[in-house]
Structure formats: C-alpha cells, structure tokens
Amino acid sequence: MKVRKAVFPAAGLGTRFLPATKAQPKEMLPLVDKPTIQYVVEEAVASGLDEIILVTGRNKRAIEDHFDAAFELEYYLQDRGKLEELAQIKTISEMASVSYVRQKEPLGLGHAILCARPLVGDEPFGVFLGDDIIVSRVPCMRQLLDVFERHGGPVLAVMRIPKDEIGRYGVIVPRGLGGNVFEVLDLVEKPDPKDAPSDLAIIGRYVLTPDIFPILAETPPDSRGEIQLTNGLRTLRGRRPIYAVEFEGRRHDTGEKLGFLKATVEFALSRPDLADAFRAYLKSLDL
C-alpha cells in the first residue's frame, strides 16, 4: 500500500529553549528565515507524502497559523508588488493538506503517535521528529519509503553515533541485508554505552504500519509516565520483521542549543544571498 500520510509529533514544551519557548512553539524557531518545522514538512512533501498530520498541544496555535492561508498578508504583498515574497507565502499553505490533533498531556512519543490514530486509519504512515533536520540529495524519508516498498515492513532511520553519546538514543541490534539496509533483531532504549549492542542509533524518521496502534494502546507507561515508541516497536518486532536504513545525508539536531546554533550557521552559509557576506563576517571575528 502506498504511504500517503505523515505524522509530526509537535506537542512538546520545548523546555531546553526557555525562555524563548514560553509563548512560542519550539517548532517555530527559525533557521535563518524559515521555522524548523517547515523544513521537515518540506521533506515529507518532497518524499511524496501529501497528507500532513500535526500532533500539537496547548500554545501551539502559531504552527496552525503558519500553514494556513494569510489573506491580509497576501493582499498586502500583492498590492506592494512583492511577488517573490507572495509566492513564498502561498507555497507554504498550498504544499499539502494539513490536519491537526491535540495531545492533551505530554505522555511520550508513543502516546503522541497514538493520538494520530483516528486520522491515520488503517494505513502505513511516516513519522517525522521535528528536532532532526536532515539535508540530503534524496530526502531521508524517501530513502525509508524505498525500503518499505521493497520489504513491506516498518522501517527506521539509523545513523552511527560515537560511543560516548549512544546512551541518549534508542539503539538497534542489526543484521545486515546488504548495503545500508538492516533487519532489526532488537531495540534498546538509551543503553549504558558499555552495553550498547551497536553504534546504530534510531533517528527521528520512521515508516510505521497501523498494527503499531493497538500495541501502543497496550504499552504500559515507563517510570516517568510516558509511553515509549521503542517499547512498542520491540513488541511489534516479535510479530513481524522491522528494517532499518543507515540514511545518506547530514543530520542537524536542533533540539538542543549547540546543535541549533551549528545548523543556523551551516544553513546561512548554504544560502547564495547570504553566504559570502556571512562567511566574511565569521572570518573577521577576533575570537
């Protein structure tokens, strides 16, 4: 079955970026001049997914407004002859069909995905975590979808992580299938680095099948009261094969401050209208 729908959990409180996120969704923080969530939605659309489901929470109205039409702004830009800016604004609201569902409490990634069940229905679907901005020649999600279409089972994005950082991630026990594709024999959530079964960590892209929903509904909360997707995937793996792709591309972790700053610099340097002047400025700094 063709994958058409993409789920974006976006109900987190963004506490790492306080006070900036006290009244503004973390997903709306800009990399140069575009909010982080737009980069991820654009990846979904470029991968062939045209139904976007955003799982939001309180104080996230700005995300909904961003992907909605802005008639007053469009009229203003048209009237002033700012046609390039007008085209950019109209593209945002027209790129895909966007739906919203509320996660009333921050009860974990598994719970956020479960909230999307009524809108996903009985279809396979993509999941995008907005903190991970991935720059690649072939969109990361498209790489996963190609493997899904070949093998017909859930697919996870993975990348190799240094040993001293591996304890922050879910980690797979892999069996190589050739090239950059693996069968997942097991998953471990945030292992002690010395006990990690591999250096292949799960990154924020998934292709999931609808049989994950009843499993997540029955998955008990962890010690923090959250339903972890990794625990649900372990149960699912006992019932059907799960695959992983060591994706090709550069991942930016914008969920923490240093990663966000690095991404801002790299995205600015990739912009033809900014690169030369910004590079000259960086070189001029007496640090």
N, C-alpha and C positions, 0 to 999 in steps of 0.2 A: 504494500500500500504506500502511495506517495505521501511524504511528510509535508504538510501544509502549514502547521501551526507552531508557533514559538512562544514559550513561556519565559517571562522575565520576573523573577522574584525581586521586588524593589520596595519591600516594606520595612527594611532595617532602619534603625535610628541614627546611624552614622556617627556614633559617639567618638570615633577616632578623630573626627574633624570638627568637634566643638571648639569654639562657639559658632563657626561658620554654618553649621547644620542645625542650629537651634530652631530656625524658622524656614530654612531652605533645604530641600531634599539633597542628600549627598549625590544622588544620581544627576543632579542639575549643575554640579560644579563643572566649570568649563575647562577643557583642554584647548588652549588658545581662545577660540571663539565658538566652540561647539560643546554642548553638555556631554558628559561621558556616556550617558545612556543612548544618545543619538548615534554614536559610533557603533554601538553594539546592535542597535536596531538596523542600521545600515548593513551590517554584516549578515543579519538574518535575511534581509531582502535580497542582498547580492547572492545568497545561497539558495534562493528560490522559495523561501518561506514568505507567504503574503498575509497570514493572519497572526497578528501580534497580540498576545495576552499579557498584560502587565498586572502583577500581583502587588498592590500598593497598600499603604496604611494611612493613618491619620497624618495630616500635614504634608501630604504628597500631591496636593492639587496642582502644583506647578508642573508636574510631569504630564498630567492630563491636558493642561492648557497648552503645553509646548507642542504636543502632537495634534492639537485641534486647529481648525481654521482661525485666522485672526483678521476678521473683516476690516476693522478700523485701521489696523496697521497696513494691510494690503492696499486699502484705498489711499492711505497717506503716501505710500511708496509709489503707487501708480500715478498719483497726482503730481508728485515731485519728480517724476521721470527716473526714479531709482529702480530701473528694470532688473539689474543684476541682483540686487537685494530682494526684490519682489519674487524673482524666480527661486531664490534660495528658500524663502519663507513658504511659498506654495508647495515646494517639493517635500518639505517636512510633513505637511498634513496630508499629502496625496500619495506618499510612498507605499502605504499598506493600510489594511483595515486593522484598527486598534481597538481592543476591548479591555475592560478593567474589572478586577475583582478585589475585594478588600480582605487582607489578613488582619483580623481584629486584634490579635496579640502576636508578639514576636516569638513564635514557638518552634523556630528552626526551619532549615531549608526543606526538609521533608514535608513539614506541615504547609509551608508556602506553596509547594508544588501540588499538594493535595487540595488546596483552595481553588486551584485552576481546573479541577476535575469536571465540573459542570460545563465549562466552556470548551474543554478539550474533547470530551466524549470518548468514544471507543476508537481512537486513532493514535498512531505513533506521533511523537512531537519532539521538538528541540527544546532544550533548556539553556539559557544564557545567564551567567552571573556577571552583572554589570561592572564589577571591580576589575575584571580581566579584559583589557583591550588588546586585541591580537592583530598585528599587522602582518599580512601575508599576501603572496601573489594569488593563491587560491584561498578564498575565505575559509577559516578554520572549520566552521560548521559544514561547509560544502565537502571538506575532506572527510568528516564524520559521516555525512549522508551517503557518500560514495561507498563507504564500507558497510553501512546499514543496508543499502540496496543490494550489495553483493552477498551478505551473510544473513540478513533478515533478523538480526537480534540487536538488543541495546548496545550502544557504543559510547565510550567515554574518551575524552581528550586527556592525554597524559604528556608530561614532559619530565626530563631528568633534572633533579633538584640536588644541590650539594647536601652532603650528609648532615651538616650542622643545621640545616633548615628543614629537613624532611619531616621533623616532628610537628610541623604546622599544617600538614596536609593529610588527606586520605591517600593511601599507597596501595598499589596493586601487586599481587603475585602473578607474574606474567608467564605465558607460554608463547614463544614466538611462532608466528604463522607465515613469516616471510616479510621482508622489507620493514616497514614501520607499523605493522599491524600485529596485535597480540590477542590471544584469548585470556580472559581474566579468570584465574583459578581461585582467587580470594581477594578480599579488600580489608585493609586495616586502617582505622581512623586514628590519625595523629599518634603514630607509634613512637616509642623511645628510639632515638636514632640508632642505637646499637642493636636494636631488634628489628629494624625496618626490613621487610622482605625483599625490597628492591629500591632503586633510586627513581622509579617511575611514579610520580605524584599526579593525582587527579586535578585537573584544571577546570575552570568554570564553563565547560561546554559538554553537553550530553545529548544523545538521541535516546529517548526512552519509549517504551511500549506501554499501552494502557493497563497491562496487568500489574504495573507497579502501584496503581492506586489502591486496590484492596490490601496490598501488602503494607503500604504506608499507613493505611487506616488502622491496621492491627499492630503496628510497630510501637512498642512502649517508649515513652519519653526517657531521655537519659537523666543523669543526675542534676542537670540544670533545667529540667522540664521541657527539653526540646526534642523534637522528632528528627533524627538524623537521616539524611538520604543514604549515607553509606550503609547504615544498618539495614535499610530496606533493600538496597542493591545486593547485599550479602544473601538475604533470603531469596531474592529473585534469581541469583546466580545458582542456587541449589535446584532451581526448576527449569532453567534454560541457559544456554551459553550467553555470555556477555563478552564484548570485544572492546579493545582499546586501540587508539591511534596516537602514536607519537607525532603530533602535528608538526607541519613545517611552517615556521613563522616566528615573529618576535612578540613575546608576551610582555605587557606592561601591567604590573599590579598597582592599580590606582586606589586600592582600598586602604593603603597606608601612606603617610605623608611623604616619605622619601621617594617611594615609587611614583606617586602623583607628580612630584617635582621633576623627577627624571623624565617622565612621559611628556610633561609640558615642554621641557627643553627640546626633546627629540622631535616632537610634533611641530614645534616652531621652526626648527632647523630643516624640516622637510617641506616647508611652505615656500614656494618660489617668491611670494610677495614679501616674505619676512627674513628668509634665510641669510642673505648677505649682510644686511644691516644688523641682525641679531648676532650672527657669528662675529662680526667686527666688534660689537659691544662686549661680548663674552671675552674676547681676546684682550680688550682694553682694560678689563678689571684688574686691579692691583691686589690680588688675593694672596 
